[in-house]
Amino acid sequence: MLIAISPAKTLDYETPPVTKTHTKPRFLKQSKELIDNLRNYSALDLAELMNLSIKLSELNFERYHDWKTPFNTKNAKQAALAMKGDVYT
């Protein structure tokens, strides 16, 4: 069975994960290429490109610049456990 849900806009990296089990991201190389390209955009450019509010584009701008490998428990969290909102609580 496959279930698709929309990603949350709010992420929680502060709360420790309930499990230490994790896998290596499947598309890590492609993700790095995308992040490297997105780092060339200003927050205003990102807002226009992605049709985002300035507030959300500034947040994503910071996320793109903070993103780094290798991942560890201090700089990464399983996606499903990082998302916050009605669907995830």
Phi and psi in radians as a Rosetta constraint file:
Dihedral C 1 N 2 CA 2 C 2 CIRCULARHARMONIC -1.987 0.35
Dihedral N 2 CA 2 C 2 N 3 CIRCULARHARMONIC 2.385 0.35
Dihedral C 2 N 3 CA 3 C 3 CIRCULARHARMONIC -2.195 0.35
Dihedral N 3 CA 3 C 3 N 4 CIRCULARHARMONIC 2.265 0.35
Dihedral C 3 N 4 CA 4 C 4 CIRCULARHARMONIC -2.005 0.35
Dihedral N 4 CA 4 C 4 N 5 CIRCULARHARMONIC 2.271 0.35
Dihedral C 4 N 5 CA 5 C 5 CIRCULARHARMONIC -2.295 0.35
Dihedral N 5 CA 5 C 5 N 6 CIRCULARHARMONIC 2.668 0.35
Dihedral C 5 N 6 CA 6 C 6 CIRCULARHARMONIC -1.252 0.35
Dihedral N 6 CA 6 C 6 N 7 CIRCULARHARMONIC 2.435 0.35
Dihedral C 6 N 7 CA 7 C 7 CIRCULARHARMONIC -1.168 0.35
Dihedral N 7 CA 7 C 7 N 8 CIRCULARHARMONIC 2.638 0.35
Dihedral C 7 N 8 CA 8 C 8 CIRCULARHARMONIC -1.364 0.35
Dihedral N 8 CA 8 C 8 N 9 CIRCULARHARMONIC 2.674 0.35
Dihedral C 8 N 9 CA 9 C 9 CIRCULARHARMONIC -1.460 0.35
Dihedral N 9 CA 9 C 9 N 10 CIRCULARHARMONIC -0.404 0.35
Dihedral C 9 N 10 CA 10 C 10 CIRCULARHARMONIC -1.828 0.35
Dihedral N 10 CA 10 C 10 N 11 CIRCULARHARMONIC 2.264 0.35
Dihedral C 10 N 11 CA 11 C 11 CIRCULARHARMONIC -2.047 0.35
Dihedral N 11 CA 11 C 11 N 12 CIRCULARHARMONIC 2.528 0.35
Dihedral C 11 N 12 CA 12 C 12 CIRCULARHARMONIC -2.099 0.35
Dihedral N 12 CA 12 C 12 N 13 CIRCULARHARMONIC 1.799 0.35
Dihedral C 12 N 13 CA 13 C 13 CIRCULARHARMONIC -1.743 0.35
Dihedral N 13 CA 13 C 13 N 14 CIRCULARHARMONIC -0.055 0.35
Dihedral C 13 N 14 CA 14 C 14 CIRCULARHARMONIC -1.442 0.35
Dihedral N 14 CA 14 C 14 N 15 CIRCULARHARMONIC -0.752 0.35
Dihedral C 14 N 15 CA 15 C 15 CIRCULARHARMONIC -1.199 0.35
Dihedral N 15 CA 15 C 15 N 16 CIRCULARHARMONIC 2.223 0.35
Dihedral C 15 N 16 CA 16 C 16 CIRCULARHARMONIC -1.068 0.35
Dihedral N 16 CA 16 C 16 N 17 CIRCULARHARMONIC 2.483 0.35
Dihedral C 16 N 17 CA 17 C 17 CIRCULARHARMONIC -1.138 0.35
Dihedral N 17 CA 17 C 17 N 18 CIRCULARHARMONIC 2.665 0.35
Dihedral C 17 N 18 CA 18 C 18 CIRCULARHARMONIC -1.392 0.35
Dihedral N 18 CA 18 C 18 N 19 CIRCULARHARMONIC -0.141 0.35
Dihedral C 18 N 19 CA 19 C 19 CIRCULARHARMONIC -2.507 0.35
Dihedral N 19 CA 19 C 19 N 20 CIRCULARHARMONIC 2.655 0.35
Dihedral C 19 N 20 CA 20 C 20 CIRCULARHARMONIC -1.710 0.35
Dihedral N 20 CA 20 C 20 N 21 CIRCULARHARMONIC -0.076 0.35
Dihedral C 20 N 21 CA 21 C 21 CIRCULARHARMONIC -1.212 0.35
Dihedral N 21 CA 21 C 21 N 22 CIRCULARHARMONIC 2.303 0.35
Dihedral C 21 N 22 CA 22 C 22 CIRCULARHARMONIC -2.720 0.35
Dihedral N 22 CA 22 C 22 N 23 CIRCULARHARMONIC 2.911 0.35
Dihedral C 22 N 23 CA 23 C 23 CIRCULARHARMONIC -2.175 0.35
Dihedral N 23 CA 23 C 23 N 24 CIRCULARHARMONIC 2.856 0.35
Dihedral C 23 N 24 CA 24 C 24 CIRCULARHARMONIC -1.354 0.35
Dihedral N 24 CA 24 C 24 N 25 CIRCULARHARMONIC 2.358 0.35
Dihedral C 24 N 25 CA 25 C 25 CIRCULARHARMONIC -0.974 0.35
Dihedral N 25 CA 25 C 25 N 26 CIRCULARHARMONIC 2.361 0.35
Dihedral C 25 N 26 CA 26 C 26 CIRCULARHARMONIC -1.202 0.35
Dihedral N 26 CA 26 C 26 N 27 CIRCULARHARMONIC -0.631 0.35
Dihedral C 26 N 27 CA 27 C 27 CIRCULARHARMONIC -1.966 0.35
Dihedral N 27 CA 27 C 27 N 28 CIRCULARHARMONIC 0.766 0.35
Dihedral C 27 N 28 CA 28 C 28 CIRCULARHARMONIC -1.078 0.35
Dihedral N 28 CA 28 C 28 N 29 CIRCULARHARMONIC -0.768 0.35
Dihedral C 28 N 29 CA 29 C 29 CIRCULARHARMONIC -1.075 0.35
Dihedral N 29 CA 29 C 29 N 30 CIRCULARHARMONIC -0.796 0.35
Dihedral C 29 N 30 CA 30 C 30 CIRCULARHARMONIC -1.167 0.35
Dihedral N 30 CA 30 C 30 N 31 CIRCULARHARMONIC -0.640 0.35
Dihedral C 30 N 31 CA 31 C 31 CIRCULARHARMONIC -1.093 0.35
Dihedral N 31 CA 31 C 31 N 32 CIRCULARHARMONIC -0.764 0.35
Dihedral C 31 N 32 CA 32 C 32 CIRCULARHARMONIC -1.071 0.35
Dihedral N 32 CA 32 C 32 N 33 CIRCULARHARMONIC -0.717 0.35
Dihedral C 32 N 33 CA 33 C 33 CIRCULARHARMONIC -1.088 0.35
Dihedral N 33 CA 33 C 33 N 34 CIRCULARHARMONIC -0.764 0.35
Dihedral C 33 N 34 CA 34 C 34 CIRCULARHARMONIC -1.114 0.35
Dihedral N 34 CA 34 C 34 N 35 CIRCULARHARMONIC -0.807 0.35
Dihedral C 34 N 35 CA 35 C 35 CIRCULARHARMONIC -1.069 0.35
Dihedral N 35 CA 35 C 35 N 36 CIRCULARHARMONIC -0.767 0.35
Dihedral C 35 N 36 CA 36 C 36 CIRCULARHARMONIC -1.019 0.35
Dihedral N 36 CA 36 C 36 N 37 CIRCULARHARMONIC -0.685 0.35
Dihedral C 36 N 37 CA 37 C 37 CIRCULARHARMONIC -1.231 0.35
Dihedral N 37 CA 37 C 37 N 38 CIRCULARHARMONIC -0.764 0.35
Dihedral C 37 N 38 CA 38 C 38 CIRCULARHARMONIC -1.154 0.35
Dihedral N 38 CA 38 C 38 N 39 CIRCULARHARMONIC -0.441 0.35
Dihedral C 38 N 39 CA 39 C 39 CIRCULARHARMONIC -1.149 0.35
Dihedral N 39 CA 39 C 39 N 40 CIRCULARHARMONIC -0.292 0.35
Dihedral C 39 N 40 CA 40 C 40 CIRCULARHARMONIC -1.417 0.35
Dihedral N 40 CA 40 C 40 N 41 CIRCULARHARMONIC -0.155 0.35
Dihedral C 40 N 41 CA 41 C 41 CIRCULARHARMONIC -1.669 0.35
Dihedral N 41 CA 41 C 41 N 42 CIRCULARHARMONIC 2.564 0.35
Dihedral C 41 N 42 CA 42 C 42 CIRCULARHARMONIC -1.395 0.35
Dihedral N 42 CA 42 C 42 N 43 CIRCULARHARMONIC 2.932 0.35
Dihedral C 42 N 43 CA 43 C 43 CIRCULARHARMONIC -1.067 0.35
Dihedral N 43 CA 43 C 43 N 44 CIRCULARHARMONIC -0.658 0.35
Dihedral C 43 N 44 CA 44 C 44 CIRCULARHARMONIC -1.151 0.35
Dihedral N 44 CA 44 C 44 N 45 CIRCULARHARMONIC -0.722 0.35
Dihedral C 44 N 45 CA 45 C 45 CIRCULARHARMONIC -1.077 0.35
Dihedral N 45 CA 45 C 45 N 46 CIRCULARHARMONIC -0.729 0.35
Dihedral C 45 N 46 CA 46 C 46 CIRCULARHARMONIC -1.114 0.35
Dihedral N 46 CA 46 C 46 N 47 CIRCULARHARMONIC -0.699 0.35
Dihedral C 46 N 47 CA 47 C 47 CIRCULARHARMONIC -1.038 0.35
Dihedral N 47 CA 47 C 47 N 48 CIRCULARHARMONIC -0.763 0.35
Dihedral C 47 N 48 CA 48 C 48 CIRCULARHARMONIC -1.241 0.35
Dihedral N 48 CA 48 C 48 N 49 CIRCULARHARMONIC -0.784 0.35
Dihedral C 48 N 49 CA 49 C 49 CIRCULARHARMONIC -1.076 0.35
Dihedral N 49 CA 49 C 49 N 50 CIRCULARHARMONIC -0.730 0.35
Dihedral C 49 N 50 CA 50 C 50 CIRCULARHARMONIC -1.807 0.35
Dihedral N 50 CA 50 C 50 N 51 CIRCULARHARMONIC 0.055 0.35
Dihedral C 50 N 51 CA 51 C 51 CIRCULARHARMONIC 0.989 0.35
Dihedral N 51 CA 51 C 51 N 52 CIRCULARHARMONIC 0.891 0.35
Dihedral C 51 N 52 CA 52 C 52 CIRCULARHARMONIC -1.938 0.35
Dihedral N 52 CA 52 C 52 N 53 CIRCULARHARMONIC 2.811 0.35
Dihedral C 52 N 53 CA 53 C 53 CIRCULARHARMONIC -1.226 0.35
Dihedral N 53 CA 53 C 53 N 54 CIRCULARHARMONIC 2.777 0.35
Dihedral C 53 N 54 CA 54 C 54 CIRCULARHARMONIC -1.051 0.35
Dihedral N 54 CA 54 C 54 N 55 CIRCULARHARMONIC -0.725 0.35
Dihedral C 54 N 55 CA 55 C 55 CIRCULARHARMONIC -1.022 0.35
Dihedral N 55 CA 55 C 55 N 56 CIRCULARHARMONIC -0.822 0.35
Dihedral C 55 N 56 CA 56 C 56 CIRCULARHARMONIC -1.235 0.35
Dihedral N 56 CA 56 C 56 N 57 CIRCULARHARMONIC -0.629 0.35
Dihedral C 56 N 57 CA 57 C 57 CIRCULARHARMONIC -1.196 0.35
Dihedral N 57 CA 57 C 57 N 58 CIRCULARHARMONIC -0.613 0.35
Dihedral C 57 N 58 CA 58 C 58 CIRCULARHARMONIC -1.158 0.35
Dihedral N 58 CA 58 C 58 N 59 CIRCULARHARMONIC -0.690 0.35
Dihedral C 58 N 59 CA 59 C 59 CIRCULARHARMONIC -1.091 0.35
Dihedral N 59 CA 59 C 59 N 60 CIRCULARHARMONIC -0.806 0.35
Dihedral C 59 N 60 CA 60 C 60 CIRCULARHARMONIC -1.169 0.35
Dihedral N 60 CA 60 C 60 N 61 CIRCULARHARMONIC -0.639 0.35
Dihedral C 60 N 61 CA 61 C 61 CIRCULARHARMONIC -0.970 0.35
Dihedral N 61 CA 61 C 61 N 62 CIRCULARHARMONIC -0.825 0.35
Dihedral C 61 N 62 CA 62 C 62 CIRCULARHARMONIC -1.112 0.35
Dihedral N 62 CA 62 C 62 N 63 CIRCULARHARMONIC -0.736 0.35
Dihedral C 62 N 63 CA 63 C 63 CIRCULARHARMONIC -1.063 0.35
Dihedral N 63 CA 63 C 63 N 64 CIRCULARHARMONIC -0.750 0.35
Dihedral C 63 N 64 CA 64 C 64 CIRCULARHARMONIC -1.109 0.35
Dihedral N 64 CA 64 C 64 N 65 CIRCULARHARMONIC -0.640 0.35
Dihedral C 64 N 65 CA 65 C 65 CIRCULARHARMONIC -1.376 0.35
Dihedral N 65 CA 65 C 65 N 66 CIRCULARHARMONIC -0.406 0.35
Dihedral C 65 N 66 CA 66 C 66 CIRCULARHARMONIC -1.489 0.35
Dihedral N 66 CA 66 C 66 N 67 CIRCULARHARMONIC -0.305 0.35
Dihedral C 66 N 67 CA 67 C 67 CIRCULARHARMONIC -1.172 0.35
Dihedral N 67 CA 67 C 67 N 68 CIRCULARHARMONIC 2.192 0.35
Dihedral C 67 N 68 CA 68 C 68 CIRCULARHARMONIC -2.703 0.35
Dihedral N 68 CA 68 C 68 N 69 CIRCULARHARMONIC 2.664 0.35
Dihedral C 68 N 69 CA 69 C 69 CIRCULARHARMONIC -1.966 0.35
Dihedral N 69 CA 69 C 69 N 70 CIRCULARHARMONIC 2.769 0.35
Dihedral C 69 N 70 CA 70 C 70 CIRCULARHARMONIC -1.293 0.35
Dihedral N 70 CA 70 C 70 N 71 CIRCULARHARMONIC 2.653 0.35
Dihedral C 70 N 71 CA 71 C 71 CIRCULARHARMONIC -1.358 0.35
Dihedral N 71 CA 71 C 71 N 72 CIRCULARHARMONIC 2.564 0.35
Dihedral C 71 N 72 CA 72 C 72 CIRCULARHARMONIC -2.574 0.35
Dihedral N 72 CA 72 C 72 N 73 CIRCULARHARMONIC -3.098 0.35
Dihedral C 72 N 73 CA 73 C 73 CIRCULARHARMONIC -1.199 0.35
Dihedral N 73 CA 73 C 73 N 74 CIRCULARHARMONIC -0.267 0.35
Dihedral C 73 N 74 CA 74 C 74 CIRCULARHARMONIC -1.587 0.35
Dihedral N 74 CA 74 C 74 N 75 CIRCULARHARMONIC -0.400 0.35
Dihedral C 74 N 75 CA 75 C 75 CIRCULARHARMONIC -2.107 0.35
Dihedral N 75 CA 75 C 75 N 76 CIRCULARHARMONIC 0.124 0.35
Dihedral C 75 N 76 CA 76 C 76 CIRCULARHARMONIC -2.665 0.35
Dihedral N 76 CA 76 C 76 N 77 CIRCULARHARMONIC 2.800 0.35
Dihedral C 76 N 77 CA 77 C 77 CIRCULARHARMONIC -2.708 0.35
Dihedral N 77 CA 77 C 77 N 78 CIRCULARHARMONIC 2.595 0.35
Dihedral C 77 N 78 CA 78 C 78 CIRCULARHARMONIC -0.972 0.35
Dihedral N 78 CA 78 C 78 N 79 CIRCULARHARMONIC 2.331 0.35
Dihedral C 78 N 79 CA 79 C 79 CIRCULARHARMONIC -0.956 0.35
Dihedral N 79 CA 79 C 79 N 80 CIRCULARHARMONIC -0.830 0.35
Dihedral C 79 N 80 CA 80 C 80 CIRCULARHARMONIC -1.114 0.35
Dihedral N 80 CA 80 C 80 N 81 CIRCULARHARMONIC -0.484 0.35
Dihedral C 80 N 81 CA 81 C 81 CIRCULARHARMONIC -1.527 0.35
Dihedral N 81 CA 81 C 81 N 82 CIRCULARHARMONIC -0.278 0.35
Dihedral C 81 N 82 CA 82 C 82 CIRCULARHARMONIC -1.526 0.35
Dihedral N 82 CA 82 C 82 N 83 CIRCULARHARMONIC -0.426 0.35
Dihedral C 82 N 83 CA 83 C 83 CIRCULARHARMONIC -1.295 0.35
Dihedral N 83 CA 83 C 83 N 84 CIRCULARHARMONIC 2.486 0.35
Dihedral C 83 N 84 CA 84 C 84 CIRCULARHARMONIC -2.265 0.35
Dihedral N 84 CA 84 C 84 N 85 CIRCULARHARMONIC 2.393 0.35
Dihedral C 84 N 85 CA 85 C 85 CIRCULARHARMONIC 2.651 0.35
Dihedral N 85 CA 85 C 85 N 86 CIRCULARHARMONIC 3.136 0.35
Dihedral C 85 N 86 CA 86 C 86 CIRCULARHARMONIC -0.967 0.35
Dihedral N 86 CA 86 C 86 N 87 CIRCULARHARMONIC -0.676 0.35
Dihedral C 86 N 87 CA 87 C 87 CIRCULARHARMONIC -1.222 0.35
Dihedral N 87 CA 87 C 87 N 88 CIRCULARHARMONIC -0.476 0.35
Dihedral C 87 N 88 CA 88 C 88 CIRCULARHARMONIC -1.803 0.35
Dihedral N 88 CA 88 C 88 N 89 CIRCULARHARMONIC -0.134 0.35
